[in-house]
Amino acid sequence: MSTAPTVYDVAERSGVSIATVSRVYRNPDSVRAQTRERVLAAARDLGYVPSGNARGLASRSTGVLGLCFPDYADPDTDAEDDDAAMLYSDQIIRGMERAARRHGYALLIAASLKGGPESLVAKVAGRVDGFAVMARTVPTEELEGISRRRPVVMLAGPREEGDHLDHLDHIEVANFEGQRELTRHLVEDHGLRRLAFVGSAEESPDVEARFQGFLAACRAAGVDAPEEPAVRAAMMTQAEGARAADALCDRDGGPPQALVCANDQMAVGALHALERRGLAVPDDVAVTGFDGIPLGRLVRPTLTTVRQPMLRMGEEAVGLLVRRLGGTPDADPVSLMLPVTVARRASCGCGPEERTVAVGA
């Protein structure tokens, strides 16, 4: 059985002192960027995982699983509204905590860390038996080396193909199918023809899949749809959703008949912007979201959306990690596709009583 790489190996590979390697993980801002990147590259190549307790942690059980995700806090919301911005990750955390407890594990949660997401993942990896990472927290290649020593599950986003094929376990949801069904509902059941998709400027495989589902439904119904989202928001926040709604309303020809937002936070922001303009939802403009965060049931009108199985995502992530830890570390990577539910509510014109349609089951 091969020996786990140590800090000495990383230092030798990168041509720096052991102290410098330590600073890269403990205080990355104190190390020049070029040196830091060289050390991290050496660690990736070797499959080195820094330990927060002692050398050799890679061969011992901690009884802890981890979850790493980017800081989704909406910088434009008031402090008392921060919980609304965090609900997506909160639901996944709840699912992981529930399942981890059943299997006798504790859960370590990390949302941000000084020094950047790479440092965050390295810190967590050294303290847990295995962990889940929200897609786009760090580049996939950063996780490949760690996955040689720790089970890693990627949450959201499909497996990377081609030259960058990854070997991580993946859990994603039926983004394409869910958005296609919701868009079909707007076009065929409500007779809407002028639809605008609000996406994200950041490259996101989940948002891209949703946009492709939107396009597929439009084309199937003979509805004109551009090859790019009508608006690409800088961040998928309420404030950006409001700005997108204002921009679309100010365009020549007036607002579209429907704003199809890539997530619920932007959709809620769009609702607020339309209300400030004196436009009625859904009579003047229909609005839809994606995710199914609880906030969508609290706003008025209630938000039509595609509901992800967020609790189940967390539970399935723990299940995959536990199976890897239980004796199948070298099995082929797993890709789970979870179904979604289209929740038809008042913001598209379906009335106060929610109606749901399962998609991708």
N, C-alpha and C positions, 0 to 999 in steps of 0.2 A: 504494500500500500504506500503510495507516494506521501512524502512529508509535506505538510502545509507550508507555503512560502511565508517567510518572516520579514520583519522590518529590515533585517540585515540584507536579505536578498533584494529588496526594493532599493535600498541605498546603493548597493553594488551595481545594480542594473542601471540606475539613473545617474550614477556618478556624483552623489551628494552624501553628506553625513547622515547618520542615523537621526541626529537632532533635527536636521532639516526635514526629513520624512515625517517625523513626529509633528513638527510645526505645520506642515501642509494639512494635516488632519485636525490638529487642535486649534490652530490659529492661522488659517490660510491667508489672511490679508497681510501677514507678516513676511510672506515669501513672494519673491518676484513672480509675476505671471508665467514667464517662460520656464522658470525652474519648477513651479507648481505643476504646470502641464506635463513636464518631463517625468516628474515623480508619479503623477496620476496615470500616465501612459504606461510606465513600468509596472505599476500595481495592477493595471488591467491585464497586461500581457502575462503576468505571473499568476493571476487569480488571487491576489493578496487581499485579505479582509482584515482591517485594523480592529484590534480588540480593545474594548473599554476597560477590561479587567486584567487580563493576563495573556501572555503568549499561549498558543495552543487552544484558544477558545473554540476554534473551528472544529475541534474533535470532541467537544463536550457540550452537553445539553444545557441550555439556559432556562428552559420552560417558558420562553417568551416568544411570541410572534410579533412582527412589526407591520406597520402601514405607513408609507411615505406618500405625501401628496402636496401639490403646490398650494400656496396661500391664496385661497379663493376670495378672501375678504374684499368687498367692494369698497374702493377708496372714496367713493362719492356718497356712500350711505352714512347716516348718523350712527354714532356708537351703539345706540340702543337698537338699531336695525341690523347689526352685524349678523345676528342669528339667522336672518332671512337669507343672507348671502351664503351662509355655510351649510345650509340644509342638505345639499346634495352629498357632500362628503360626510356629514353627520349620519345620514342614513346608512352609508356603507360601513362606517365605524360601528354603528349599532349592530349590524349584521355580523361583522367580524367578532365583536365582543361576545355576542351571544354564542356563536359557534366555538370560539376559542375556549370559553368557559366550559362548554360541554366536553371538550377534549382535554381539559386540565391545563390549559395554557393561559398566561396573562397576555395582554396586548400593549405594545409600545406604539404610541402615535406620534408622528413627527410631521408638522406642517410647514416649518420654516427653520432655518438655522443660519447664523452669520457665516458667510463664506460661500454661500451658494448651494444649489440642490445637489451637486456632486458630493460635497462635503456632508450634506445631510444624509444621503444614502449610505456613504461609507461609515458614518457614525452609527447609524441604525444597524447596518449589517454586522458590525462588530459586537452587538449586544443581543442578538436574537438568533433563534434556530432557523428561521425563514421569514420572508416578508413579502408583502404585496406592494406594488408601486402603481400609482395612478399614471396613466399614459401621459407622456410629455413632461413628467417631472424631471427626468434626465434623459439624454439620448440612450437608445437601446444598447448601443455598444458599451456604454458605461456599466451596464448590468451583466453583460456576457461573462466577464471575468469573475465577478462575484458569484454568478450562478454555478460556477464550478465547485464552490464550497458551501453555498447556501441555496436552498430552494427559493426561487423568485417567481411570483405570479404578476403578470401585467394586467391591470384593470383598465378596460376601455381601449378601443383602438385595435385594428386587426394585426395579425402577424406581418412583419416586414418581409417583403419578397425580394427576388432578384439577387443582386450582389450583396445585399445587406440582410439576407435571410437570418432571422433570429431563432434561437432554440429555447425560448422561454415559454412557460405555460401562459395562456391568454384567456381572458374572459371578456367578451363584448356582448352588446345587445343588438337587436335587429333594427339598426338605425335606418337603413335604406327602406326596408319594408314598412316600418312605422310611419316615416315621413311620407312615403308614397300613398299609404292608405289615408292619412290625414288630408293630404292635398287632394286626393280623389274625392273625398267627402266634401271639401269646399267647392270643388268644381261641379261635381255631378249632383250632389244633394242640395247645395245652396245656390247653384247657378252662377258662381263668381268666375270672372274671366280675367280680370286684371289683378294678378297676384305678385307680390314682391317678397323675395326671400332675403332675410337679414342674416348674414353669416358673420364670420370672424376673420380678421386680417391674419391672425396666427394660423399657420398650417395645422389643421386638425383632421385626422382621418375620420373621426366621428362626424364632424360638421360636414366634411366633404361627402360622406355617405348619405347624410340627410339631404344635402343639396341635390345629389344625384337622384334620390327618391322623389324629391320635389319635381325635378325635370322630367322624370319618367312618367309621373302622373299627368303633368301638363301636356306632354307630347301625345300620350295615349288619348287625351280628350281633345286634341287639336287646339290647345291653348298656346299662344305665343309665350315663350320664356327665353330670356337671354342666357348665354353660356356662362355668365358669371352672376353671383348674387347681386341684387340691386344695391345693397350696401354691405361693406365689410367693416364691422365695428372693431375698434382698436382693442377693446376688451369686452368680454361677454357679461357685462354688468347692467344694472338698471339704468345708470346714467347714459351708457352708450346706446341702450335700447331707446331711450327718450330722444337722444340726438338723432338716431337713425329715423325715427318716426317724424321728427321735425323736418329733416332733410327731404324725406319722401313727400311730405305734404307741400313743401315749398317748390317742388319741381313743376315744370310746365305740364298742364293737364290735371293738376290737383292730385290728391292722394290716391293710392290704389284701392281696390275693393277689399283687399286682405293683406295684412302684414303677417308673413310666415316666419317666425323668429326661430333661430337655431337653439335657443334655450329659454327656460322660463324667466330667468332674471331679466333678459332683454325684453321679453314680452310684457312683463309687469311695468318696466320703464316706459314702453310704448303706450300702454294703457294710460299712464299718468300724463304723458305728453298730449295724447289725443283729448283727454278730458280738459286739460288747460286750454286747448284750442277750441273747445266747444263742440268737438265732434263726438257723435254718439257711437258707442260700440255695442252691438255689431251693425246698427242700422246704417251708419256712414262708412265705417271701416271695421271689418272683422280682424281679430288678432288671435294668433295661436302661438304656442310655445313647444318646448320639448324638455323632458326630464321627469315632471310629475312631482316637484317639490311641494310640500304642504301649503306654502304661500299661495299657490295657484288657486286653492279652494277658498282662500280668505279674501282675495281682492274682489272688487265688484266692477264689472261683471266677472263671475268666476271664469277661470281661464281654461279654454280648450287646449289640450296638450297631448303629447305622447308620453306615457308614464313608463319609466324604466323600473325594473325590479331591483332597486338599490340595496335593500336588505338582503335579498338573495345573492347579489353579487358578492357582498361581504362574506356571507356564509359559504358560498362555493369557493371563494379564495382560500378560506381556512381549510376546507375539505381537501383541496389540491395540495396545500402545504403539508398537511398531516399525512396524506398518502405518500408524498415524497419522503418525509421523515421516517415513515414506517417501513421503508425497505425497498422502494422503487425509484431511487434517485436517478437512475440512468435510463428510465423508460422514455419512449418517444414523447416529445412535447404535446401538451393537450391544448386544444382550442375549443372553448365552449361558447356557443351562441345562444343567448337567453332571449325569450320572446318579450314583446312589449305590449302595452295596452293603450289604445286610443281612447282618451276620455273626452267625450263630446259634452261641452258645457255651454254657458251663456255667451261667451265672447265670440263664438262663431255663428250664433243664432239658434242654438238648439234648446234654449229655454233653461229654466232653473234646475231641472232634474237631470243629474248626470247619467249619460248612457255610455257604455264602454264596449269596445270591440277588441278582442285579442288578436295579435298579429305576430307571425313568425313562430308560432308554437309548433 
